[in-house]
């Protein structure tokens, strides 16, 4: 059986299912991705070149789509070479978010196509307009946001099925497509991400922390408002005032992953640090930047309270990983988090903008660690029961792939066939 994976940053969400399939006989696995893609054992990886393009003459509404089409062209070149080598996939798993799915149905019309439905952009009820501190885009911004969904909509038309990692993320898609979308999370390695009473996190200054210390952790790919960085920073002065032994670990880079860019020449990290700097003991606040995965694990294993805040947007793996590590997760009371955390059962929820309440919950967690032991255990059990990669998510995905292999592909004509195409 021949399976093709197409993802800008392969393996990304496909890491666990690829690893499982690679261990089984009878699968030929090929992946196509951008230069940032990483190889995996038993997978042939083809990296396409990222085009350099001048889009200054493109209409602002169409600039993203222009870039996506140029990327799709590079994917098409890679796929045509693959086709000429004799590879024709039975199944394609692809992420539509960067335009890479645009040529798939045309060049491989008989393959079954499953697309990853991560998020559908909208002007209401999601990340845009959620935070009153930041400007809502005007009419032009709303149109640009609408156009962001173009390649995803085309992929949903082409595919047999979509896969969303959470029910809430599925709910962001138009109702008439939701019947096409199943919910299967990619899964967490709960054996690797587990509590460790002997964990030790060494800081850049040589200091080390253990689970017996008072440690507050905050993790995001980039430190930005969409992930609640500004709320967390505003809570820190009171936390450090009330808990003189507390140490704060902040993991994340200084760029922007998803949200609005900061003012020119600044970063969100520096902007919100400057707001509270004169009220912080900075010797106890440790910005680690981007870290190796083993350092990330150690940080969670020594954590007394882990803060995960997010706008209504894509749920981060790090929240589930923190729960798997046995952290007390103090999360934002927003829809993506509520789907996983039941406040007082397997974690604590705080209204997103409630800075004082967030500080109070963290102070309580540091002052009375044994009070929350059952919540920590329940958090780990919840992830094991519902999100364990090996025991839950990968088997569900394997079952889905088996079922979908028997489904006929959508009709259509092969409109691009550099090596020939027979629709008969």
Secondary structure, DSSP 4 states (H G I P E B T S, - for coil): -EEEEE-TTTTGGGHHHHHHHHTSTT-EEEEEE-TT----TTEEEEEPPPPP---TTS-GGGHHHHHHHHHHHHHHHHHHHHHHTT---SEEEEE-TTSTTTTHHHH-TTSEEEEE------SSSSSTTT-TTSPPP-HHHHHHHHHTTHHHHHHHHH-SEEEESSHHHHHTS-HHHHTTEEE----B-TTTS---TT-EEE-TTS-EEETTS-EEEEEEEE--GGGTHHHHHHHHHHHHHH-TT-EEEEEEESS-SSSPPPSTT--HHHHHHHHHGGGS-GGGEEEEES--HHHHHHHHHT-SEEEE---SSPPPHHHHHHHHTT--EEEESSHHHHTT--BTTTBEEE-TT-HHHHHHHHHHHHH-GGGGHHHHHHHHHHHHHHHBIIIIIHHHHHHHHHHHTTSPPPP------TT-----
